[in-house]
Amino acid sequence: MASKKNLTANRETLTHKLRHAASRPERIAPYLKRAARDRWLAFKHPDHVSYYRAVMASDTRRNPEAAVGSQSHDRWLALGEMQFDYLLRHGLEPGKRMLDIGCGNLRAGRLFIDYLNPGHYYGIDISPEILISAKETLASYGLQAKVPHLTLTKNLTLDFLPDGHFDVVHAHSVFSHSPVEVIDECLAHVGRILAPGGHFDFTFDRTTGAEHQVLREDFYYRTETLIALAARHGLTAVFMEDWEELGHGQSKIRVTAG
């Protein structure tokens, strides 16, 4: 059953914050703590990638599974299975090559690695700490023989990857934490690495109202904004209605080249 989203809310406004605080007072203290951390990290790291790398370092120290957005181990397992099952239904096969942007600690990656042929999974992330956790996940699930690539990156130019190589490019809960210039950078380069007939799936926090962000960590975009951004780079983008029906909370767009 799909969860209901508030697609018109502007979480950046004072009115929304006050209403949210009144209805969920237990979240006030965590929010204030997060806001204080945001101001300190923003002062130390003015560019977004450095800032969010510091956020991930802080979150991963406390709990790697929570750092990728899972508040319990059961939820971590379920969200990984949701991503895997979705791509399986959309034709993922063992012989296909996959790039997982923002692979995190392999919440879904462990399933992709196990399913795909050896060497066919390539995971990248901006966080050294979460990649260390990813290697621990890899070992704990006994997936060493699948020799996946796990690589640290500082941007999304993808310039170290070969032309036309990946059948599936996947970015789950990446653009929901990215300003538009980071998304634009990715869309400007992802077409080059897609194999003929390949596709790039990404999730995002959707709004039908004003686009906004909260504490530089959560960004809300209109669907048409991201579709138009893809078109600027010669890509065709389609809103994935069947993902919406799963009730994940974020929406999904699929991009193809040409």
QUIURFEN-V285617 format. One line per field, one symbol per residue. ss: DSSP state (A for helix, B for strand, O for the rest). phi: phi as a letter, one per 40 degrees, with the letter a starting at -180 (. if undefined). psi: psi as a letter, one per 30 degrees, with the letter a starting at -180 (. if undefined). Layout:
ss=???
phi=???
psi=???
//
This chain:
ss=OOOOOOOOOOOOOAAAAAAAAAAOAAAAAAAAAAAAAAAAAAAAOOOAAAAAAAAAAAAAAAOAAAAOOOOOAAAAAAAAAAAAAAAAAOOOOOOOOBBBBOOOOOOOAAAAAAAOOOOOBBBBBOOAAAAAAAAAAAAAOOOAAAOOBBBBOOOOOOOOOOOOOBBBBBBOOOAAAOOAAAAAAAAAAAAAABBBBBBBBBBBBBOOOOOBBBOOOBBBBOAAAAAAAAAAOOBBBBBOAAAAOOOOOOBBBBBBBO
phi=.cccbccbcbccccdccccccccbcccccccccccccdccccccbcccccccccdcccccdcadccccgbcacccdccccccccccccccgcbdccbbbbcgcgcgdcdccccccccdgcbbbbacbccccccccccdcccgbdccfccbbcbbabcfccbccfcbcbbbbbfbccbbccccccdcccbcdccccdgcabbacaccbbbccabbfgbbbbbcdcccccccccbgbbbbcccccdccgchbbbbbbbcg
psi=kklkkjffkjffleeeeeeeeefifffeeeeeeeeeeeeeeeeeifleeeefeeeeeeeeeejeeefggjfleeeeeeeeeeeeeeeefggkleflkkkjkhfbhhefeeeeeeellkgfkjkllfjeefeeeeeeeeefghgeffhlkjkklfahfgfgllkhekekkkjkheffgkleeeeeeefffeeefklkglljkklljklfbkklljhgekkklkefeeeeeeefggkkkkkjefeeffheellkkkklk.
//
